[in-house]
Amino acid sequence: MTKLRFDAQRSDIRLRTVAQGLLASVAHDLEIVATGGGGEAETDSGAAAVRFPLAGLRVVGVVRKGAVDGSVLRPDESAEIERRMREALSGTTDIDVHGTLGKGGSATLRVRVAQREATCQATLRRTDTDGSVTLVGAADLSLAALGVAAPKGPLGAFRVGDRVQAILRVVFAAR
């Protein structure tokens, strides 16, 4: 059994939200990046665990037609969105993700935030190179399953949709 450590510098974890509601067309779909974190994986079993600091969630920009535009939001707007994310996830400092890669690239991920846990299915491609394991893929996570109320805009005119898409490139390297 070989244990590998999570390589935060070579990994890229992005979350995409979608606005819904009456005025969703004037709201922004967002891309958020998870920075920092730690964890490990076992090459034989395919099991992995990663912990991300809630304070490491950063708004990258607005998603339009599949592309991210980092120039739309002012720094104070991004900071306010990040503050509201931390507020919505109060009671915790970290987001824990555990999973095991199965046959055909499918994985069940268990996501834990502030004593609440939800599962989601992920499709991942595994590549082994020079003692490192890279997992690339995506998963959809339900905010409601985590007990997280979807953030809303002024007067409830729009809200973040229940499903958050995680776009993953996770690297585990030799210790």
C-alpha positions as CSV (number, residue, x, y, z in Angstrom):
1,M,0.0,0.0,0.0
2,T,1.5,3.3,-1.1
3,K,0.3,6.5,0.5
4,L,0.5,9.8,-1.4
5,R,-0.1,13.4,-0.1
6,F,-2.5,15.9,-1.6
7,D,-0.5,18.4,-3.7
8,A,-2.4,21.7,-3.4
9,Q,0.0,23.5,-5.7
10,R,-0.6,21.2,-8.7
11,S,-4.4,20.7,-8.0
12,D,-7.2,22.8,-9.3
13,I,-10.7,22.6,-7.7
14,R,-13.3,24.9,-9.1
15,L,-17.0,25.2,-8.1
16,R,-19.6,26.7,-10.5
17,T,-22.9,28.1,-9.3
18,V,-25.9,28.9,-11.5
19,A,-28.4,31.7,-10.6
20,Q,-32.1,30.9,-10.7
21,G,-35.3,32.8,-10.2
22,L,-37.3,35.6,-11.6
23,L,-34.3,37.9,-12.2
24,A,-31.7,35.2,-12.8
25,S,-30.9,36.7,-16.2
26,V,-29.4,39.8,-14.5
27,A,-27.6,37.8,-11.8
28,H,-24.2,36.2,-12.2
29,D,-23.2,32.5,-12.5
30,L,-20.0,32.3,-10.5
31,E,-16.8,30.3,-10.5
32,I,-15.1,29.8,-7.1
33,V,-11.7,28.2,-6.6
34,A,-10.8,26.2,-3.5
35,T,-7.2,27.0,-2.5
36,G,-4.9,25.3,0.0
37,G,-5.9,22.1,1.8
38,G,-4.3,18.9,2.7
39,G,-5.0,15.2,2.5
40,E,-3.8,11.8,1.3
41,A,-4.6,8.9,-1.0
42,E,-3.9,5.2,-1.0
43,T,-2.9,3.9,-4.5
44,D,-4.0,0.3,-3.8
45,S,-7.5,0.9,-2.5
46,G,-8.1,4.1,-4.5
47,A,-9.3,5.8,-1.3
48,A,-8.6,9.5,-0.9
49,A,-9.4,12.2,1.7
50,V,-8.9,16.0,1.2
51,R,-9.7,18.9,3.6
52,F,-10.1,22.4,2.2
53,P,-10.1,25.5,4.4
54,L,-13.4,27.4,4.1
55,A,-11.3,30.6,4.2
56,G,-9.6,29.4,1.0
57,L,-12.7,29.7,-1.2
58,R,-12.1,32.5,-3.6
59,V,-14.4,34.0,-6.3
60,V,-12.6,33.8,-9.6
61,G,-15.2,35.5,-11.8
62,V,-18.4,35.4,-13.6
63,V,-19.3,32.5,-15.9
64,R,-20.7,33.5,-19.3
65,K,-21.3,31.0,-22.1
66,G,-18.9,28.5,-20.4
67,A,-16.0,31.0,-20.1
68,V,-14.9,32.8,-16.9
69,D,-14.6,36.6,-16.9
70,G,-12.6,37.9,-13.9
71,S,-13.2,41.5,-14.8
72,V,-17.0,41.7,-14.1
73,L,-16.9,41.8,-10.3
74,R,-15.2,44.5,-8.3
75,P,-12.9,43.3,-5.5
76,D,-15.4,44.5,-2.8
77,E,-18.2,42.5,-4.6
78,S,-16.1,39.3,-4.6
79,A,-15.2,39.9,-1.0
80,E,-18.9,40.2,-0.1
81,I,-19.8,37.0,-1.9
82,E,-16.9,35.2,-0.1
83,R,-18.2,36.6,3.3
84,R,-21.7,35.4,2.5
85,M,-20.3,31.9,1.6
86,R,-18.5,31.7,5.0
87,E,-21.7,32.9,6.7
88,A,-23.9,30.3,4.9
89,L,-21.4,27.6,6.0
90,S,-21.0,28.9,9.6
91,G,-20.0,26.4,12.2
92,T,-17.0,25.0,10.4
93,T,-13.6,26.0,9.2
94,D,-13.1,23.2,6.7
95,I,-14.7,21.2,4.0
96,D,-13.9,17.5,4.1
97,V,-14.1,15.3,1.0
98,H,-13.7,11.5,1.1
99,G,-14.0,9.1,-1.8
100,T,-12.9,5.9,-3.5
101,L,-12.4,5.6,-7.2
102,G,-14.2,2.6,-8.6
103,K,-14.2,0.8,-11.9
104,G,-14.8,2.8,-15.0
105,G,-13.8,6.1,-13.3
106,S,-16.9,6.5,-11.1
107,A,-16.5,7.6,-7.6
108,T,-18.9,8.3,-4.7
109,L,-17.7,11.4,-2.8
110,R,-18.7,12.1,0.8
111,V,-18.7,15.8,1.5
112,R,-18.8,17.0,5.1
113,V,-19.4,20.6,6.1
114,A,-20.2,21.6,9.7
115,Q,-21.5,18.2,11.0
116,R,-23.5,17.8,7.8
117,E,-22.6,15.2,5.2
118,A,-23.9,14.6,1.7
119,T,-22.8,12.2,-1.1
120,C,-22.5,12.8,-4.8
121,Q,-21.3,10.9,-7.8
122,A,-18.2,11.9,-9.7
123,T,-16.8,10.8,-13.0
124,L,-13.0,10.9,-12.8
125,R,-10.1,9.9,-15.1
126,R,-7.0,8.6,-13.3
127,T,-3.5,9.1,-14.6
128,D,-0.4,7.7,-12.9
129,T,2.8,9.5,-13.7
130,D,6.2,9.4,-12.0
131,G,4.8,8.4,-8.6
132,S,1.9,10.8,-8.7
133,V,-1.8,10.2,-9.3
134,T,-3.9,12.8,-11.0
135,L,-7.7,12.6,-11.0
136,V,-9.6,14.8,-13.5
137,G,-13.3,15.1,-13.7
138,A,-16.5,16.6,-12.3
139,A,-19.3,16.1,-9.8
140,D,-22.6,17.9,-8.9
141,L,-23.2,18.6,-5.3
142,S,-26.6,19.5,-3.7
143,L,-26.5,22.4,-1.3
144,A,-29.8,21.2,0.2
145,A,-28.3,17.8,0.9
146,L,-25.7,19.6,3.0
147,G,-28.4,21.6,4.8
148,V,-27.1,24.8,3.2
149,A,-29.7,27.4,2.3
150,A,-29.2,28.7,-1.2
151,P,-27.9,32.3,-1.0
152,K,-30.5,34.8,-2.3
153,G,-30.3,38.2,-4.0
154,P,-32.2,41.3,-2.8
155,L,-35.9,40.6,-2.1
156,G,-35.4,37.0,-3.2
157,A,-35.4,38.1,-6.9
158,F,-32.8,35.4,-7.6
159,R,-30.9,32.7,-5.8
160,V,-28.0,30.3,-6.3
161,G,-29.3,27.0,-7.7
162,D,-29.2,23.9,-5.5
163,R,-26.6,22.1,-7.6
164,V,-23.0,23.3,-7.5
165,Q,-20.7,21.8,-10.2
166,A,-17.3,20.8,-9.0
167,I,-14.6,20.7,-11.7
168,L,-11.7,18.7,-10.4
169,R,-8.0,18.2,-11.1
170,V,-6.7,16.7,-8.0
171,V,-3.0,15.6,-7.7
172,F,-1.6,13.2,-5.1
173,A,2.2,12.9,-5.0
174,A,4.8,10.8,-3.2
175,R,5.4,12.0,0.3
